[in-house]
Structures are given as structure tokens and as C-alpha cells.
């Protein structure tokens, strides 16, 4: 258990650096449009206070922190020219700034949950009314 906490602490520090690099990449004018869109979606999800997979679910709750966000970062790295990504990563490692709160990211996650819940209620009502 201690090892898991240690790994999470180390990866959280590195993930924070990557998220700051994503923010800088999003704001950079030479970043490809698709990479900007994916970057802002990953940032919104990573810093929103609401997760698609709630943390109170024992194993699945950690998937977003350990798998989904790093996969999003990996996708953005692939969509971005190598020199541009490396420059933003160096800037992020040297910077001490914090990411802004992206409240619309939280609203996006709430909207997805509301749509899923609405679809479930519709499906349930349709199932029992037949």
C-alpha cells in the first residue's frame, strides 16, 4: 500500500508538469488545432473537481488518474510536433505557475453524467412500461 502511495505521489508531480505543459501548448500559436482541442479537453477533465468515474468506486475510481489522463497526454504528444512539445515541457518544468480552474470542464462532466442518467431513466421507463 505504501508503494502505491509513493508511486502515485511521484506520478502526480510529473503529471502536474505535463498539465502545465499542456496549458502552455494550448496557448501557443503554432500548436495544431486538433492538438489544442484535445489538450483543452484533457486539461478540463484533469482539473475539474468531478470525475467520470467516481473515486468512491474502489478500483475503477483511480482509472482516470492512472490511465485516462496519461493516455490523453500521450495522444497530445503524438499530435504535436516533437520540438514544440519539448519546448513547452521545458517551460513547464521551469515554471512555478498553477493551472487555472476550468469550471466549464466540471460542467461538461456533469452534463455527460446527466445525459447518461437521463438515458438510463428513459431506458428503464421504456422497459417497464412495455
C-alpha positions in Angstrom: 0.0 0.0 0.0 2.9 2.4 0.8 4.5 1.7 -2.5 1.2 2.5 -4.3 1.0 5.9 -2.5 4.7 6.6 -3.3 4.2 5.8 -7.0 1.0 8.0 -7.1 2.8 10.9 -5.4 5.7 10.7 -7.9 3.4 10.4 -10.9 1.2 13.2 -9.6 4.2 15.6 -9.6 5.1 14.6 -13.1 1.5 14.8 -14.2 1.3 18.3 -12.9 4.3 19.3 -15.0 2.6 17.7 -18.0 -0.6 19.5 -17.4 1.2 22.9 -17.2 2.9 21.9 -20.4 -0.5 21.2 -22.0 -1.8 24.6 -20.9 1.3 26.3 -22.5 0.8 24.2 -25.6 -2.9 25.2 -25.8 -1.9 28.9 -25.6 0.9 28.6 -28.1 0.0 29.9 -31.6 1.9 27.2 -33.6 0.0 24.3 -31.9 -2.1 22.3 -34.4 -5.8 22.8 -34.0 -6.6 19.2 -33.2 -3.9 19.1 -30.6 -5.4 22.3 -29.0 -8.8 20.8 -28.8 -7.6 17.5 -27.3 -5.3 19.4 -24.9 -8.2 21.6 -23.6 -10.4 18.5 -23.1 -7.7 16.7 -21.2 -7.0 19.7 -19.1 -10.7 20.3 -18.4 -11.1 16.7 -17.3 -7.9 16.6 -15.2 -8.6 19.8 -13.2 -12.3 19.5 -12.9 -13.5 18.6 -9.4 -15.8 15.9 -10.9 -14.6 12.6 -12.4 -16.4 10.5 -15.0 -15.5 7.5 -12.8 -16.3 8.5 -9.1 -13.4 7.9 -6.7 -15.6 6.0 -4.2 -15.7 3.0 -6.6 -12.7 1.0 -5.3 -10.6 0.2 -8.3 -12.3 1.9 -11.2 -12.2 5.3 -9.4 -8.5 5.5 -9.8 -8.6 4.7 -13.5 -9.0 8.4 -14.5 -5.8 9.5 -12.6 -3.7 6.5 -13.6 -4.9 5.7 -17.1 -7.3 8.2 -18.8 -5.3 11.4 -18.2 -1.9 9.9 -19.1 -3.4 8.4 -22.2 -4.8 11.9 -23.1 -1.4 13.4 -22.6 0.2 10.7 -24.8 -2.3 11.4 -27.5 -1.4 15.1 -27.4 2.3 14.4 -27.6 1.6 12.3 -30.7 -0.5 15.1 -32.3 2.2 17.8 -31.6 5.5 18.4 -33.4 8.3 17.0 -31.2 10.2 20.3 -30.9 7.1 22.2 -29.9 6.2 19.7 -27.2 9.7 19.5 -25.8 9.9 23.3 -25.7 6.6 23.6 -23.8 7.7 20.8 -21.4 10.9 22.6 -20.6 9.0 25.8 -20.0 6.6 23.9 -17.7 9.5 22.3 -15.7 11.0 25.8 -15.2 7.6 27.4 -14.4 6.0 27.6 -10.9 2.6 28.7 -12.1 -0.6 26.9 -11.3 -3.3 25.9 -13.7 -6.5 28.0 -13.7 -9.7 26.4 -12.6 -11.6 25.3 -15.6 -15.2 25.3 -14.2 -16.7 24.6 -17.7 -14.8 21.3 -17.6 -16.7 20.4 -14.5 -19.9 21.4 -16.2 -19.0 19.2 -19.2 -18.5 16.2 -16.9 -21.8 17.0 -15.1 -23.6 17.2 -18.5 -22.2 13.8 -19.5 -23.4 12.3 -16.2 -26.8 13.9 -16.6 -27.1 12.5 -20.2 -26.2 9.1 -19.0 -28.6 9.2 -16.1 -31.4 10.5 -18.4 -30.7 7.7 -20.9 -30.8 5.2 -18.1 -34.1 6.6 -16.8 -35.6 6.6 -20.3 -34.5 3.0 -20.9 -35.9 1.9 -17.5 -39.2 3.6 -18.1 -39.5 2.2 -21.6 -38.6 -1.3 -20.3 -41.2 -1.4 -17.5 -44.0 0.3 -19.5 -43.9 -2.3 -22.2 
